[in-house]
Amino acid sequence: MKIEVKLFANFREYLPPGSDKYSCALELEEGTTIGQTLDRLQIPVAIPMITLVNGLHRSFEDVLHPGDSLSIFPPVAGG
C-alpha cells in the first residue's frame, strides 16, 4: 500500500533521499503501524513528537491504510 509522509521542522532530516522538501511517498505492507513506519524512516520513537493521520492525532500502535497521510511534528509550546 502507498501512503504519504510529511515531516516538519527537525524531522525533515529523516526524509529519504530524493524526497520533496517536506514529504515523500512510501510503499508499505498492509497492517503497518505508525511505529513501524517511524522505524523504517529511522526516526527514534524516544524523540517527542506529534503524529497525525489524515489530520487526526494517532498513536504509534495505530495501523495505517492505503492513501493515508502521516504527518509528524515536534511538540508545540506557547501561550
BAFI-3210 file (N, C-alpha, C; in Angstrom, 3 decimals, decimal comma, padded with zeros to 6 digits):
// residues 79
n [1|2|3|4|5|6|7|8|9|10|11|12|13|14|15|16|17|18|19|20|21|22|23|24|25|26|27|28|29|30|31|32|33|34|35|36|37|38|39|40|41|42|43|44|45|46|47|48|49|50|51|52|53|54|55|56|57|58|59|60|61|62|63|64|65|66|67|68|69|70|71|72|73|74|75|76|77|78|79]
n.u [000,848|000,359|001,385|001,390|003,969|004,597|007,002|008,018|009,856|012,617|012,361|012,519|015,027|015,002|013,781|013,724|016,394|015,961|013,396|010,545|010,581|009,245|007,898|007,201|006,445|005,585|005,895|004,270|003,693|000,476|-001,240|000,780|002,048|002,063|004,316|006,021|006,450|007,851|010,174|011,112|011,778|013,841|013,421|013,829|011,711|011,819|012,127|010,343|007,188|004,449|001,975|-000,014|-002,700|-004,206|-004,944|-005,813|-005,052|-002,983|-001,751|001,395|000,786|-001,324|-002,755|-001,861|-003,497|-004,167|-003,441|-003,392|-002,318|000,412|001,539|004,217|005,232|007,225|006,670|004,458|004,773|003,736|001,832]
n.v [-001,172|002,315|005,285|008,753|010,640|013,293|015,372|017,633|020,566|019,746|017,070|016,736|015,949|013,219|012,404|010,322|010,158|012,163|012,963|015,231|018,626|018,544|016,112|012,627|009,721|006,542|003,050|000,548|-002,472|-004,020|-003,446|-002,179|-000,283|003,035|003,272|001,290|002,461|004,747|003,468|002,446|004,817|005,520|007,137|007,939|006,703|007,742|010,450|013,355|013,858|014,754|012,892|012,702|011,363|011,773|014,264|013,790|013,143|010,438|007,297|005,474|002,796|002,620|001,416|001,951|002,886|002,313|005,177|006,935|009,912|010,629|012,749|014,307|016,117|018,308|018,729|021,395|024,482|027,215|030,226]
n.w [000,000|-000,520|001,113|002,135|003,584|005,724|006,968|009,444|010,536|012,602|011,940|009,222|008,394|008,321|006,020|003,126|000,656|-002,267|-001,794|-001,649|-000,346|002,153|002,186|001,325|-000,634|000,516|000,150|001,744|003,676|004,039|007,091|008,459|011,169|012,676|014,328|013,213|010,753|011,504|012,419|009,981|008,693|010,268|012,495|015,759|018,279|020,779|020,611|021,335|019,802|017,627|016,124|013,309|011,445|008,482|009,434|012,047|015,452|016,282|017,678|018,109|017,797|016,063|013,026|009,654|006,560|003,024|001,073|003,206|004,954|006,735|009,173|010,861|013,607|015,706|019,270|020,157|021,730|023,759|024,281]
ca.u [000,000|001,124|000,948|002,195|004,557|005,007|007,845|008,175|010,912|013,810|012,102|012,791|016,308|014,748|013,186|014,626|016,974|015,096|012,051|010,217|011,099|008,582|007,105|007,590|005,503|006,173|005,189|004,302|002,853|-000,802|-001,138|001,904|001,667|002,832|005,614|006,835|006,821|008,924|011,373|011,584|012,391|014,905|013,080|013,745|010,422|012,069|012,050|008,957|006,591|003,004|001,691|-001,369|-003,057|-005,327|-005,308|-006,287|-003,997|-002,946|-000,633|002,335|000,208|-002,392|-002,439|-002,065|-004,305|-003,797|-003,828|-003,278|-001,294|001,011|002,293|004,976|005,634|007,713|005,647|004,289|004,607|003,456|000,643]
ca.v [000,000|003,556|006,389|009,969|011,027|014,693|015,608|019,063|021,071|018,901|015,721|016,678|015,279|011,788|012,096|009,575|010,938|012,346|013,368|016,649|019,368|018,141|014,885|011,537|008,606|005,281|001,801|-000,241|-003,670|-003,877|-003,688|-001,458|000,720|004,286|002,966|000,570|003,438|005,543|002,623|002,393|006,118|005,660|008,202|007,351|006,961|008,455|011,888|013,839|014,204|014,668|012,137|012,864|010,619|012,469|015,406|013,379|012,634|008,980|006,754|004,633|001,470|002,672|000,842|002,841|002,334|002,874|006,561|007,781|010,944|010,650|013,980|014,244|017,446|018,403|019,308|022,839|025,142|028,644|030,611]
ca.w [000,000|-000,591|001,959|002,070|004,865|005,784|008,138|009,655|011,416|012,673|011,419|007,772|008,140|008,177|004,715|002,245|-000,441|-003,426|-001,376|-001,712|000,806|003,390|002,101|000,438|-000,736|000,968|-000,123|002,970|003,703|004,740|008,527|009,044|012,161|012,672|014,928|012,228|009,727|012,103|012,372|008,589|008,403|011,260|013,435|017,104|018,923|022,034|020,350|021,464|018,511|017,427|014,904|012,794|010,236|007,836|010,270|013,372|016,323|016,366|018,455|017,366|017,576|015,061|011,714|008,509|005,471|001,725|000,821|004,397|005,031|008,066|009,430|012,107|014,058|017,080|020,147|020,032|023,027|023,653|025,019]
c.u [000,891|000,504|001,835|002,696|005,014|005,769|008,146|009,290|012,097|013,593|012,397|014,086|016,145|014,071|014,179|015,205|016,007|013,681|011,818|010,748|010,525|007,936|007,724|006,447|006,247|005,275|005,378|003,448|001,554|-000,585|000,017|001,398|002,489|004,225|006,546|007,295|007,931|010,227|011,957|012,292|013,555|014,692|012,958|012,421|010,591|012,030|010,596|008,414|005,078|002,802|000,218|-001,540|-004,319|-005,869|-005,788|-005,145|-004,105|-001,715|000,228|001,751|-000,867|-001,894|-002,760|-002,833|-003,892|-004,323|-003,742|-002,167|-000,832|001,857|002,957|005,549|006,345|006,591|005,627|004,069|004,306|002,186|-000,105]
c.v [001,231|004,582|007,598|010,269|012,470|014,901|017,095|019,358|020,099|017,486|015,606|015,951|013,768|011,425|011,310|010,481|011,006|012,752|014,838|017,306|018,872|016,758|013,848|010,535|007,354|004,125|000,910|-001,493|-003,358|-004,195|-002,987|-000,384|001,998|004,024|002,244|001,505|004,341|004,760|002,594|003,688|006,421|006,866|007,562|007,706|007,675|009,973|012,318|014,282|014,123|013,931|012,295|011,973|011,258|013,578|015,072|012,771|011,115|008,538|005,842|003,269|001,453|002,174|001,865|002,109|002,976|004,298|007,477|008,809|011,021|011,907|013,875|015,624|017,336|018,960|020,828|023,406|026,613|028,983|031,732]
c.w [000,000|000,351|001,677|003,474|004,751|007,082|008,237|010,648|011,406|012,139|009,917|007,452|007,943|006,854|003,859|001,156|-001,623|-003,085|-001,678|-000,446|002,126|003,339|001,170|000,385|-000,290|000,573|001,103|002,817|004,430|006,216|009,206|010,002|011,982|013,235|013,968|011,112|010,238|012,094|010,963|008,199|009,339|012,170|014,814|017,782|020,261|021,849|020,522|020,103|018,586|016,114|014,549|011,571|009,690|008,735|011,665|014,179|016,450|017,154|017,579|017,016|016,494|013,708|010,628|007,412|004,150|001,565|002,021|004,227|006,479|008,193|010,790|012,403|015,401|017,956|020,017|021,426|022,793|024,382|024,372]
res [m|k|i|e|v|k|l|f|a|n|f|r|e|y|l|p|p|g|s|d|k|y|s|c|a|l|e|l|e|e|g|t|t|i|g|q|t|l|d|r|l|q|i|p|v|a|i|p|m|i|t|l|v|n|g|l|h|r|s|f|e|d|v|l|h|p|g|d|s|l|s|i|f|p|p|v|a|g|g]
***
